[in-house]
């Protein structure tokens, strides 16, 4: 017995070792035998598991793999690494995933320095890299073909932000962007163009680095007049930025802050201190239907998994970042499944290139929206959401689409408008409900210098009187009222100083040319000399040439005044109608009256002419035919109207003197070479 025990123990130990060996390595079996222990492949993930966003992404990845396995029976291994924020460490972890774990794709990476390091490595190893960073230069995917930016195109966000600026008529804005990480470059140039397209302008561009002294940089903006800021940075830098702005009093009444999606999307997982520092901020974020059954089911499973993995921590909702991670895993898993369905491949490099093609061809409706790549970037979203940070979270104000603009619902039949006013009340920084003007008075000592003529010709337009008791000048008049009213309507405060001028009008205008005055307010006439050196606003009266000419009587001679009540054409018309009326009566009466029979042609014409005039008078011939009487009744009525008008017009001409200008056209003066003056 003593000699048989050791062999038994040895055999038992070997059996236990064999039975406890790990499952097959990723990719060792191409077929699916229905058991969970057979892995079809493996993917890697590089996440920042120290923050809530990274923890949520980890849960979302595991959920996506589980759901894909349940739906298709296709199981993948997931290997996660947490290198922190160190780019070199991220590259080392990615190298280990590729060499040791044999991963076929790597997901994660939310900082641009990490992406640059890992993308170079993935390009050499032919491993697709799916990045979740909102930043990144446009040339990144061209330099590294195996890099995919699994974030939405920003062009629609830029259009929406410019529409917000245009909605409130802000004339100037300042742009704050992250110097590194791909947040500058083309994005900022597009934003500047979009801002100018709505009639605004960029007052200042502040580039921040992750390690920059935020308070010092913000002081540059605080000393300027502009109070509208557009922030386009990563969420970590934005957290520091708004905390510093709150401490410096830049989140109070009069300020306006607008953020891009990189910051607004982060609010779903932000803690209470971050939300408290961003009160009144307007943000543009990705939209997903929170009330849909699909999201509610995913969110429920997310809550369960998060509570299980991180017991005791505050459980967040599944954010847009988590949904994008979920869709990214689904896109890679679907591509690998289609790849395996195509059969065996001659080499590893060929297989990886085919995997790249399958990922590029992804086209499905995911949890975060449509998943489709154009030049290795996700297509822009159809709908964006406009939010307003208020209280402990944010308020969903409405939506934005390129086609309809702003609306309170996603239904195209909902009322929409290009102005943000359709979304209702906005709560601005400082708790105010009135929109900031976007501008404050200049803190400098250079107000607008306004020249005013102290000896104006027309005192109703402008007058200057010295008040010896107050020891200052008092300015009044129509021109002063117009100027002050125009200043009040400006969307910003404009400090100015009214300065009286005692010289000539030409001298005062020259003071504008020589920078003695910034503008002149008063009644200086517009002439060719002054127009050559300064620009004039629209005149108070209608533009044109006015001539002062003598008047002459309209009816110079009274010999023919009896013809003046009617025009020549009316006299001709009366004569013609009289003849036609006489001819009609003659034609009716000639057969029944003996007077018109047996006469020559000349006699007939004479009777016709005589009949045309005698029909007006009672002494005229009496008609014998009823039809003639009807014609004469109509003619009597016309004659009565003509007689009344003639009498009234002639009486007016004889009693009221009517005058008219002797010259009515300046061209007549030119043709006759008349003397002017």
Phi, psi and omega in degrees: 000322181293332180275341182270345184294315183301317178300323180294317179297321180296315180295321179296320179296318179297320181295318180295321179296318181292322182288337182261011181290152183291166178297170182299148180292153183306130175084007182284338180234133180269338182264165181246111181264009175090357180261147180288346185278348181267114182265139179269341181174188181213147176232153180249159179219134176243108187232159173261093186278004178275342180252164183294326179298315179296321178295320178295323178295322178299314179296319181296321178297314181295322177297318181296316179295319178296315181294322180293321179295319179292327183279326186236356183067028184242113187253135178236147175273145180238123180242121184248145176226147179234092181273003186076217180253008183280118181298320180295319178295323178297320178294321178296317179294321178296321178297320178295320179298321181285315186280318186267316183269351179056040181292148181260351176200153179234134180241159176120216174065100181249002176242142185295320178302321177294319181299317182299319180291312185287325180297322177298317179294316180294327179293321179288323182271000180060042179246119178299136178244121177254111183264145178253013181282136177284338179270180179134134180291155183293340182273358186299313183289338175284322180287322181240094183299336182272009180261131174242133175261101185275052174225158186284151174298143187270354188302320180291324176299317182297318178297319180296318180295318178296326177291325175298316180297316179294331181297327184256009175056038174285123185280334180219146176223156173248140182251127176247121182222162181275128185294322180250165176094010176079015180272350178260218175064230185298326181299316181290320178296321176295321180294319179298315179297319180293322179296317179291331180293337179262014176088010178254183180213160180266117181282322185200145175241120182249115178264124181248140171259157182303334183255011183289148174288101189300316183299318180296318181291321180292333178299328177298322180284325184293329181281351179269171184277332185291138182234017177245124185234132173252123186251125179227084181222178172286162182295322178298318179290324178296325178299314178293321183298310183288330175296316178292321180297323178295316179295328183271003179076024181262010174245031182255185181301138180102344179261155175221133181233132178232132183241156176274180185295331180301329180267315183295323178294335182285341186296336180296333181244009181283151179276175187295327181293323178294315179299320181296328181278354184244023182298128179092358182286140173259133182228152173250121183227163178293145181254136170216143185288101181293336183271358182289154180295324181296314180293318181300323178291316178297318181295323178297314179293326178296316179300317181295314182292319181295317179296326179287319183283321186233070182296137178092347179269157177294128185271116178274168172280161177290113186271177178296329177296315178296322178294322177295320177297317178302314180292325179296315177298318180297320179295317180293316180297319178295319179295318179293324178293316178295326179295315179294329179291342180279352178104194181280154181238148189292329183213162179294319182295320179294320179297317181292324177293324176293323176298319177301317180295319181294322177294318180298330182274006180302136180202093180205163178270108183265186180291331181263359183132196182288130179255103178207136185258139169231114184057045176064020175232146178295145178294154180298151178287153177286329185225137173245157181249138178257124182237161179224117183288118182216134175068227184272355181211224178222158181255129178279105186279318183174206188223164178225134170225151179297328185284316188250345184084222183273145175204160181270354178216164181277347179291127180302338180281350178293147178303131181226159184199155176282350178261141180290347181300337181293342182278351177098198186295136175249136175262112186268168176306142184088000178079011182274153179258355179264138184294137177296148177288339177087004185208145175234159180302146179295139178275358181279182183250031184236073177289167178293125181269117186247115177277135181229127179293124182278342178239061183290148179288316181254102185288342174290333178282315180203138176216144179234122179232137180270127178263105184288337179285319179269352179057048177204164180273145177249124183252134181211174179118167183299317181296320179294319179297318179297316181297312181295325178292320180295322179296322180293331181277352178294145179283011177212164180278135181235102176288139181214163179225121177277126184237120179288147179232128186261359183273198180281167179294320178298320178295322179294320178295322178295332177297328175292318180295322181269012176069018173288323173240151172277319176215169175235134177240123181168215184237037178291135180289151179267116175227174187295321181297313182291327179293339179284338185246340179221170175251139180256150171281180177297138180291160180290327180253168182295138180290151178151182180252130178247129179250138174256109185229157178289158178261153177225154179297143179291320181247092185293315180251138183263001181295323182249025183291339181293344177270348187288331182303327178246149176283166181299321180293325178290320176299317179296321179295319179298316180298318181294318180294323179297316179295318180295319179296318179296319179297322180296316180293318179298321181294326180281322188271344190294333181276329183266351182249130180290339184293334185262008183252144178077017181259153178285173181297318181294324178292321178297319178295322177297316178297322180296317179293317178297322180295328180297329182264328184285346179293342178281342190245151182291337180282359182290172180297142178276132179287148180259345185249141181297324180297325177294322179297321178297316180297320182289327178298316178297318182291324176298320180295317177296318179296323178297317179295315181296320181296318180296315179295321180296316181296317181294315181294318181293321178297319179296320180292326183279339185254330183247128179282125181251129183241157177213155180298142178290330178229129182243354184223130179294335178295329177297321177297321180292317183293323182270358181054045183287154178278132180251128176106000000 
